[in-house]
Amino acid sequence: MIFTDIATDGMLSGPNFAALEKVLAITRCEVISSGGVATIEHVRQLAAIPGLHGAIIGKALFDGTVDLAEAVAVANAGSDAKGAV
C-alpha cells in the first residue's frame, strides 16, 4: 500500500512521520511512504521506521536535493526491507 500525504507531496517539507506511524500501526500491509522527502536525512529517518517497506522520492531527485545512489545505500543500510528500495 502506498501512503501519500497530499499535504506534503511535492513540497520538500519532510514526510508526515506521525501519520505514517499511525498507518503502520493499523495495517498489516506492506506500506510505502510517499510525500515530503527533501533530504538524505529524511530517507535515513524513514528507513529506521520498523515495518516501513519503502519510500517514494520524486521532486527531491528531480531538484537534486537527494542523490539516488546515496538514498538507496542509506535506505538499505537502515531498513529491514532490504532490496525493496
Secondary structure as GFF3:
##gff-version 3
##sequence-region A 1 85
A	DSSP	beta_strand	2	4	.	.	.	ID=ss1
A	DSSP	alpha_helix	17	26	.	.	.	ID=ss2
A	DSSP	beta_strand	31	34	.	.	.	ID=ss3
A	DSSP	alpha_helix	40	47	.	.	.	ID=ss4
A	DSSP	beta_strand	52	56	.	.	.	ID=ss5
A	DSSP	alpha_helix	59	63	.	.	.	ID=ss6
A	DSSP	alpha_helix	68	78	.	.	.	ID=ss7
###
